[in-house]
């Protein structure tokens, strides 16, 4: 969903320039006094966004008689993204430095442009954490992202503390993070926050999804994935059975397969 374009004054330049939540900048119509003391009307107009190959986009704005170069993302974030007092950098959630929409910006303790290898205290093996953090924030706060409806669309948020990437890294280090693990919410209806998150394997996380299909066979209830492993076949075959013929049919087929392959599910 594309949000409506909203315009707000640029802080410190009220009455002269405005920025929009879509990442546009414009001057506004106003009366100015020339150096010779005459008054004249200056028409408002769009300000050209200057795209750069490997750095955030900028605009050139005249302030107190001199031209200054200002990052567009900073103008948009100042106007539309609430800023915690201890954070000072603006990051692009999807990694695209030209995407300056407000929904793609967040405040962080670190910059996001070509500087990850220089971040103090962040080893190369932990750069994966940055991707995890960006995806986490984006799926909860960017309504144009795929599957937003499963997260932000149903009220799931990232806690204020974790809007600071440095705080997220600190929590990850002290709570068992290793390469290959993924972040998992203990309560699928709860927020991303220290008390509701843990690091688990991809398989363990798949067993905690709200979209899982649970089937009961022989008095034992397991997910489609777990039954697939028990009978030695693809979980997607079981999903197909459920979708096309119903859960009872799938349960009967699983029971037959268990009997044919001699498999047995041990009680926990």
C-alpha positions in Angstrom: 0.0 0.0 0.0 1.4 3.4 -1.0 0.6 6.1 1.6 -0.6 9.6 0.7 2.1 12.2 0.3 2.3 14.5 3.3 4.4 17.7 3.5 6.0 19.2 6.6 8.3 22.2 7.2 12.0 21.6 7.4 13.1 22.3 11.0 14.9 25.7 11.1 13.7 26.6 7.6 10.0 27.0 8.3 8.3 29.2 5.7 11.0 28.5 3.2 11.3 24.7 2.5 9.2 21.6 3.1 9.9 17.8 2.9 7.5 15.0 2.2 7.2 11.5 3.6 7.9 10.2 0.0 11.4 11.8 0.0 10.7 14.9 -2.0 11.8 18.5 -1.1 10.4 21.8 -2.3 10.7 25.5 -1.7 7.5 27.3 -0.9 6.1 30.6 -2.2 7.3 33.5 0.0 8.2 37.2 0.1 11.9 37.9 0.3 13.9 41.1 0.7 16.8 41.7 -1.8 20.2 43.0 -0.9 19.1 46.4 -2.2 16.1 46.4 0.2 13.4 45.6 -2.3 10.7 43.1 -1.6 9.8 40.5 -4.2 7.8 37.3 -4.4 9.6 34.0 -4.9 7.7 31.2 -6.4 7.8 27.7 -4.8 9.3 24.9 -6.8 10.6 21.3 -6.4 14.2 20.9 -5.3 16.3 18.5 -7.5 17.3 15.3 -5.6 20.9 14.4 -6.4 21.4 10.7 -6.5 24.8 9.3 -5.6 26.1 5.8 -6.5 27.2 4.6 -3.1 26.0 7.2 -0.6 22.6 8.7 0.5 20.9 11.1 -1.9 21.3 14.9 -1.2 19.7 18.2 -2.0 21.4 21.6 -2.3 19.6 24.3 -0.2 20.4 27.9 0.3 20.7 28.8 3.9 21.7 32.3 5.1 23.0 33.1 1.6 25.2 30.0 1.2 24.4 26.7 -0.5 24.5 23.7 1.8 24.4 20.0 0.9 22.0 18.0 3.0 21.0 14.3 3.0 17.4 13.8 2.0 17.1 10.9 4.4 18.0 13.2 7.3 15.3 15.7 6.3 12.6 13.0 6.0 13.5 11.3 9.3 13.6 14.6 11.2 10.1 15.4 10.0 8.4 12.0 10.0 10.3 9.4 12.1 10.2 9.8 15.9 13.8 10.0 17.2 15.0 8.6 20.5 17.3 11.0 22.2 20.3 8.6 22.2 20.3 7.8 18.5 21.9 10.0 15.8 22.1 8.1 12.5 19.4 7.5 9.9 19.5 4.1 8.2 17.7 2.7 5.2 15.8 -0.5 6.2 15.9 -2.1 2.8 19.5 -1.2 2.1 18.6 1.1 -0.9 20.3 4.4 -0.2 18.0 6.1 -2.8 14.8 5.0 -1.1 14.1 7.9 1.2 10.5 7.2 2.0 9.7 7.7 5.7 8.6 4.0 6.0 12.1 2.9 4.9 14.0 5.0 7.5 14.8 4.4 11.1 17.1 5.9 13.7 20.2 3.9 14.8 23.5 4.2 16.7 25.4 3.5 13.5 25.2 4.7 9.8 24.3 2.1 7.2 26.2 3.2 4.1 29.3 1.3 3.2 30.7 1.4 6.7 29.9 -1.9 8.3 33.5 -3.1 8.3 34.5 -0.1 10.2 32.0 -0.3 13.0 33.8 -0.4 16.3 33.2 -3.7 18.1 31.2 -5.4 15.4 33.2 -8.4 14.0 32.8 -9.6 10.4 30.9 -12.7 11.5 28.3 -10.5 13.2 27.4 -8.4 10.1 24.6 -10.9 9.5 23.0 -9.4 12.6 22.5 -6.2 10.7 20.5 -7.9 8.1 18.4 -9.7 10.7 17.8 -6.3 12.5 16.8 -4.5 9.3 14.3 -7.3 8.3 12.8 -7.3 11.8 12.2 -3.6 11.8 11.0 -3.5 8.2 8.4 -6.3 8.5 6.9 -4.5 11.5 7.0 -0.9 10.3 7.1 -0.9 6.4 3.6 -1.5 5.2 4.9 -1.9 1.6 7.0 -5.0 2.5 5.9 -8.5 1.7 4.2 -10.2 4.6 3.8 -6.9 6.5 0.2 -8.1 7.2 1.6 -11.0 9.3 3.6 -8.6 11.5 3.0 -4.9 11.7 -0.4 -5.4 10.0 -1.6 -7.3 13.1 0.0 -5.0 15.7 3.4 -6.6 16.2 6.1 -4.0 16.9 9.8 -3.7 17.6 10.4 -2.4 21.1 11.9 1.1 21.4 15.2 -0.3 22.9 15.8 -2.3 19.7 15.4 0.6 17.4 19.0 1.1 18.5 21.0 -1.4 16.5 23.8 -1.3 19.1 21.4 -2.4 21.8 20.2 -5.3 19.6 23.7 -6.5 19.1 24.4 -6.4 22.8 21.3 -8.5 23.5 22.2 -11.0 20.8 25.7 -11.5 22.1 24.5 -12.2 25.6 21.7 -14.4 24.6 23.3 -17.2 22.6 23.5 -15.7 19.1 25.6 -17.8 16.6 25.8 -17.8 12.8 23.0 -20.0 11.4 20.5 -19.2 14.2 17.4 -17.1 13.6 15.5 -14.8 15.9 12.2 -16.3 17.1 9.3 -14.8 19.1 8.2 -17.1 21.9 4.7 -15.7 21.7 3.7 -15.4 18.1 1.3 -12.6 19.0 3.9 -10.7 21.0 6.4 -8.0 20.0 10.0 -8.2 19.2 11.6 -7.5 22.6 14.2 -9.1 24.9 11.6 -10.9 27.0 9.8 -12.4 24.0 12.7 -13.4 21.7 15.3 -16.1 21.5 17.8 -17.6 19.0 16.8 -20.9 17.5 17.6 -23.1 14.5 15.6 -22.6 11.3 13.9 -25.9 12.0 12.9 -24.9 15.5 11.5 -21.6 14.3 9.4 -23.3 11.6 7.7 -25.3 14.4 6.6 -22.1 16.1 4.9 -20.4 13.1 1.3 -19.4 13.5 0.7 -20.8 9.9 1.7 -24.4 10.9 -0.6 -27.3 10.1 -1.1 -29.6 13.1 -2.4 -33.2 12.6 -3.3 -35.9 15.1 -2.3 -39.5 14.3 -2.4 -42.3 16.8 -3.1 -39.9 19.7 -0.1 -37.7 19.0 -0.3 -34.2 17.6 2.6 -32.9 15.5 3.2 -30.4 12.7 3.2 -31.4 9.0 7.0 -31.0 9.0 7.4 -33.4 11.9 5.1 -36.0 10.4 7.0 -35.6 7.1 10.3 -36.4 8.8 8.7 -39.4 10.6 7.5 -41.0 7.4 10.4 -39.9 5.2 8.6 -37.7 2.7 8.2 -34.0 1.8 6.1 -31.8 4.1 4.6 -30.2 1.0 3.0 -33.5 0.0 1.2 -33.4 3.4 0.2 -29.8 2.8 -1.2 -30.9 -0.6 -3.3 -33.6 1.1 -4.7 -31.2 3.6 -5.5 -28.5 1.0 -7.1 -30.8 -1.6 -8.7 -33.6 0.5 -8.8 -32.3 4.1 -7.1 -32.9 7.4 -8.8 -36.3 8.0 -7.5 -37.6 4.7 -4.0 -36.4 5.5 -4.1 -38.1 8.9 -5.2 -41.4 7.4 -2.4 -41.3 4.8 0.2 -40.5 7.5 -1.1 -43.4 9.5 -0.8 -45.7 6.5 2.7 -44.5 5.8 3.7 -45.1 9.4 2.5 -48.7 9.2 4.2 -49.4 5.9 7.6 -48.0 6.9 7.5 -49.4 10.4 8.1 -45.9 11.9 7.1 -45.2 15.4 6.9 -41.9 17.3 8.4 -42.2 20.7 6.5 -40.5 23.5 8.3 -37.6 25.0 
